Amino acid sequence: MKQLIGLFSDFTGKKNPSIEVLPTSGSNRKYYRLQSNNISLIGVHGESVDENRAFICLARHFLGRGLNVPEVLAVSDDEMFYIQQDLGDTILFDTIKGGRLTGVFSHQEKELLHKTIYSLADFQIKGAQELDFSICYPLSEFNLRSVMWDLNYFKYSFLKTTGMDFREDLLENDFEKLASTLLEDKSDTFMYRDFQSRNVMLVDSSPYFIDFQGGRKGPIHYDVASFLWQAKANFSSDLREELIKTYITSLGKYKQVDESEFKYRLRQFVLFRTLQVLGAYGFRGYFEKKPHFIQSVPFALNNLRELLREGFSEYPYLDTLLREMVDLQQFADTRKRELEVKVYSFAYKKGIPNDVSGNGGGYVFDCRAINNPGKFERYSNVTGLDESVIKFLEDDGEIVDFLENIYPLVDMHVKRYMERNFTNLMISFGCTGGQHRSVYAAQHVAEHIHKKFGVKVSLVHREQNIEHEFK
């Protein structure tokens, strides 16, 4: 600590700064915020001189290329301590928390994600220009040795902990095939290696990048896979597609991109990255007893389950083994629990619908205070799904105001159920005959929930004997 205080005082001319210990995650480096008057800097104590040197050299190089990274301001003679620009406390991972928990990202959250993935291509291409890769630690490039390290990291730190029996020779055969595929693309680009939302700081809504000291020369696909398939990111396939298009657009500034070829190669790296992070979670969680990593295992397993839907026939033994692994009883509780919302319309005189899930039912809204088209003969043979009734109700306006008050309440409930991994929510609308007002309300609320949250919605107009499922 004396070294950091000395660096701060020498650089700023201020004595006796206040010191705040900052949280760390998987890193062995220690971070501190040193402040005096209006000056605030970050002090770092790293246990590896080579790793510290890699970060310092890379940061200075990237800053010289006009990339958003913290400026390193002073370094101790033994290179064990350094101080850098304070970027604040706003981390992209925390800023998109609402979307991560529910899978539904706001416009602002999506905008930040698009900004970040667009900047990645700049980092990979511009960051590599005139870079001396020999400064990278622990390896200067992504090569066969690094690939096999990560695959065996998965084998020994995760797969073997499951207690499964498997043929190591057959697994190694497929590991070698996968490694060969990953190494086909020889490029002089910078591979960040740990490009994920925890390593992106936001300064005035602009992304700044940290923790790139493990980077090296390597293929661009690795970082895209790391970011879009980050275990707790919870990106939908549609959002991933949007972000891939944004990345390809940015990459297109520097080179021509074959989109189909890019996506094929990306999928290989998604598999590799998923195995690598499971190995890391196994080591950090099961062996080092760090709860953050154990909590991330279910998310990574769900990413793997999603990948295995299409399968990897090119790696037959690995494919079979992974399918067996994710179906182990010990991982049964890690499966992603999907919410299903059931929306009913009904007639009060025939009783409130039963909740077949056994949870006792949810919201029941009474539509009988709304002006009833059923009192007019011309509406006797039509329902709340027909244009004439819809026009009557909307021109009258009462049901529009009614639903405008219901949407925020229902949205809050759906969002909370998704955050808590609940699987069933029931919402019912009743009126006198279950034909006009309740049918209109149930239909609109079902469409609203599906459009906003993308969850499965089962709609039942009970008295009309109509069922519809939104997926």
N, C-alpha and C positions, 0 to 999 in steps of 0.2 A: 504493500500500500504506500510506503514511503516513496517508492519510485514513481508511482502515478501522481502523487501530490507534487513531487519535484518537477515532473514533466509539465503539469498544469501550471505551477508557479513560474517556471522558466518561460513558458509560452505566453502566458497572459499577464505576468507581473503581479498576479494576485496571490496572497498568502492564505493559508488555512481555509481551503474550500470545504463546503459541506459535502458529505459523501452519502450517496444512496446506492444500496446494493440492488442490482437489477436481476430479474428472474432469468434463468436459463432453461433450456429444454434438453436436447440430446448432447449438447456441446460440453466439453470439459473446460472451455474458456470461462472466465469470470468477468462480468461486466459491472461497471460502476458509473453513476452519474455524478460528476464533480461540478459544483456550482459556486460562484462567488459574484455577488452583485447581479448583473444581468448577463453574466457569461456562464454558459452551460456546455460542458464537453463530456464525451464518453471515454472512460478509461477501460482498457482491456488488459487482462493478464492471461496469457496463453502459456500452456505447459510445454509446447513444442516450438522450438526456435524455427524449424523448417516450415511448419504450418503458419506461424506468425509472419515469416518472411514472404511466404506465398501470398497471403492476404494483402500485406502492405504493398508488395510490388504490383500485384494485380489491380488493387484499388487505384494506385497512382497511374498505372497505364490506362485503365478504363476512364478515369477522370480526364486524362489527356485526350481521349477519343470522344469526349463530350457526352459520356454516359452518366446516368444518375446513380452515383455511388457516394458513400460518405468519404469526405476528404481526411486522409491520415495527416495529422498535424505535427506530431513529434513521436520519436521512438527512442527507447532506452538503449544504452550502449550494448547491452547483452541481448537485445531484441526480444526480451521476455515481456515487455510492457510497451504499450503505445496509447496515445490519445487520438481521438478522431472526432469529427463533426457530430453534433447531437441532432439526429433527425426527428426527435420527439418520441411519442409513444403509440402512434397510430399504425397498427399492423393490418394489412389487408385481410388476414385470416379472421381477425376480430370484427372488422368492418362489415364483412359479408356473413356474419353470424346468423342473421335471420334466414338467409337463403340456405346456408349450410344445414340448419336444423330442420327446415321444412322441405327443401328441394325447390322452393319457389323464390326466385331471385327478383328483387325489385329492379326498376329501370336504373337506379343509381348504382346498385351492386353490379349489374351487368355491364354498365359503362366502365366501371373500374376494372373488371375482368378483361374487357376488350382492350383497354389501354395497356394493361399489363402484358397480355399475350402479344399485342402488336409490338411492344418494346423488346420482347424476347429476341426477335429476329435481328434487331439492331445490335443487341448485346452479343449475339453469336457471330455475326458477320463483322461488324465494326470493331468489336472487342478483340477479334483475332488478328486484325490487321497490324502488322509489325510487332506482334507479341512474341516474346521469347518464351516459348512453352517450357523451356528447361527450368523455369522458376516454379512450375506447378508441383503440387505436393498431394499425395505421395508418388504419383506417376505423372509423366508429362503428356501421355496420351491414352485414349481408350483403346486397349489392346486385348489380346487373348488372355493374358494373365489377369487383367482386371475383371474381365467377364467371368472367368472361372472362379475368381475369388468370390464374386457376388453370388454366383449360382451355388457354390459350396457353402456360402454363408447361409443361404436358404436351407440347404440340405442338413447342415449340422446344427444350426441354431433354431430351426423351426420344425422341419419335417421329422427329424429324429425325435424331437420332444413329444410328438404325437403317439409314439409307440408303434407306428406302422411297420410292418415287414415289407421290404422292397428289395429288388435286385439292383444293387449299386452299379453293376456293369451296364445294364440296360439303360438306367437313368443317365449315366455318364455318356453313353452313346448319343442320347437325345440332347444332352447339354452341349456336346460338341457340335451337333447339327445347328442348334440355336445360336451358338457362338459364331459359327461360320456365317450364318445369315446376318447377324448383327454387324459383323466386321466387313461386309461386302462394300459398304459405302465409305470410301476413303475421302475425307474432306478436311480442309484446313480451317475448320470452324471451332469456336470456343464452346465446349460443353460445360454448362454451369454445374450440372450433376445433382444439385439439390434445389432445383427451381420449383418452389412451392410457395403458397400464400403466406406462410409464417416468415418467409425470408424476403417479403416485400413490405417496405415501409411506405406510408403515404404522407407526402408533404404538399399541402395545398392541392390535394386530390391528384397529384402526380406520383407515379410509382418510382421508388428508389430501391436499389437492390443491395442486399447484404449477404453474408455467409457464403461467399463464392470461392473460399480458399481451397475447396476440394475440386475445383474445376480443372479442365485439361483440354487438349485437342480431342475432338470427337464429333460424332454425328449429331445433327440437329434434332433428330426424332426423340432422343432420350429426354430432353428437357420438356418437350411438348407433352410426352407421356407423363412425366413427373408432375407437371402442373395440372393437367386435365384429369388425371386419375389419382390425384392425391387422396389418400384414404378417407379423410373426413370432409373432402370438398363437397360431395353429394351433388355433383352436376348431373343433370339429366342428359340423355343422349342427344336431345335437340340442342341444348345449350352447348354441349361439346362440339357439335357440328358447326354451330355459329362461330365458336371461338377458333376452331380449326380453319374456317374460311378466313377469319380475320388474320390469323397467323400467316396463312398462305399468301394473302394480299400483301402483307408486310415483307415476307420473304421474296415476293415477286419484284421488289425494288432492286434486288441484287442478282437474281438468277431466275431462269425459266423453271417453272414447277409443273410436273406431271401429277395432277391431283390424285389419280387412282393409284399410281405407284407410291406416292407419298403416304397415302392411307394404308396401303398394304404394309409398308415398312414400319409405319407408326404402330400398327397392331403387334408386330413382333417385339417392339420396344415396350409396349404396354405390358405384355406378358413378362418380359424380363424385369422391368421395373417393379411389377407387383410381387414377383418372387424375391427380388432384392429387399423390398421394404418389409416383407414378412420375416425375412432373416434378421433384419435390423430390429423389428419389433420383438422377435423372439429373444434376441440377445439382450437388448436393453430392458425388456420387460421381465422375461422369465429368469435371466441370470443376474442382471443388475438391479432387479426389483423396482424399476421405475414405472409407476402406475399409468402415466400418460401413454406409454407405448403399449401396455396391455389393453388399455381402453381402445386403442386404434386397430387392434387385430380384427374385430368383427367387420369394420369398414373395408379393410383390405381383402378379407375373405369374400365379401359381397361383390367387390370389383372382380375378383377371380371367378366367382360363379357366373357373373354376367359375361365375361370373356369366354367361358367354357360352353355357353349356349351354342355358339358357332363352332367351337372346337378347334383343335390344332392337329389335324391329321398328319401333318408333316413331322410331328413328334409323337408317335403313337403311344409309347410307353409312358412318357411324361403326361400326356393327355389323360390316359387311364388312371394314373397314380393321383393326379390332381383332382379328378372327379371323385375318386374314392376318399381322398383327404377331406374335401369340403363337405362330404356327406357323413363324416364321422359323428357319432352321437355327442361327443364332447363339444362339437361346434354347432349343435342344433340350435342353441339359443342365439347364435350370431347371425342367423338368417335375417335379412331385412324384412321387417314387418310392415306390410302395406295397409294403409287405412282404406276402408270402404265406407262410403257414406250412403245411407239408404234414405231416400226421400219419398214420402207418401202423400197422396191426397185421399181424403176420406169424407164420409158423411157421418156427422155426430150421432145421428139416430141409429147408426149401425155399429157404433162403438169405435174407440181409438185403436189403431192397428197394434197388434202384438209385436214385441221385439224378439225375433227368432234367434238373435245372437245370445240371448240370455242375460243381457246387461241391464234390462229394466227399462229401456227406452230413453229417448233424449228429449229434444224440444218438441212441443206441440203448440202450434199457433192457430188461433181462432180467427177465421176470416169472415165470420157472420156479421160483423159490424159494417162490412163494406157493402156498398150498394149492390143489390142482387139482380143480375140480368134474368134470373130464373122466374121472376114475377111477370115477365112479359112472354106472351105465347110464342112470339116469333123466335125465341131462343130455346124453346123446349126440346128441340131435336139436335142441338149443337152443344159443344163443350168449350171449356177454356182453352182448347187447342185450336179452335176454329177462328178464322179471321174476324167474323162478325162479333163474336164475344170479346175477342182481344181488343177490337176497336171500341166497343162499348165501355169496357173496363178502363182502358187507357184514356179515353176522352173524358170519362168521369173523374179520373185522377186519384181516387182514394186508394186503389190498390198499388199504384206507383209509389205514393208516399209510405204506405204500409211496408212495402218491400225495401225501400230505401233505409228504413229504420232497422230492418231485420238483417240486411247484408253485413253490416259491421259486426253485429253480435255473432252471427254464424261464422264469419271469417275468423274472428278471434278464437272461436271454439275449434274450428278445423285446424288452424295453425297450431294450437296448443296440443291437440290430439296427435298431430304429426310429430311434434317435438318430443312427446312422451311415448312415441311408438305404440299408441293405441290402434286397434284394428277395426273398431266399429263405432259409427256415430249414426244416430237415427233422427230425422227431422220430419215432422208431420204437419200437414195443413188440413184443417177441417172446415167444412161449411155445412149448410143444411142438407144438400143432396149429394155432395161430392162430385159435382158436375161442372161448375163454372169457375167460381172464385178460387176454391182450393186447387183445382186442376191448373189454373193459370199460375198461381203462386208456386206450387210445387215444381212445375215445369221450368219456370224462370230461375228458381233457386238452384235446381239441379244443374242447369246449364251454366249458371254463374260459378258454382263451386268447381265444376270440371274445368272450365276455361281458366280460372284463376289459379287453381292448385294442381291440376293434372291428375288428381286421384281418381280411382274407380268410383263411379256414382251409379247406384241402382235406383231407378225411378219407377214407382208403382202408383198408377192411378187406380186405386182399388175398386171403386164402384164402376169404373169404365172397363175394367178387365184389360188394362193396357200396361205393359211393362217395357222398359227400355233401359239399356245399360250403356253408360258412357265409359270408355276405356282410354 
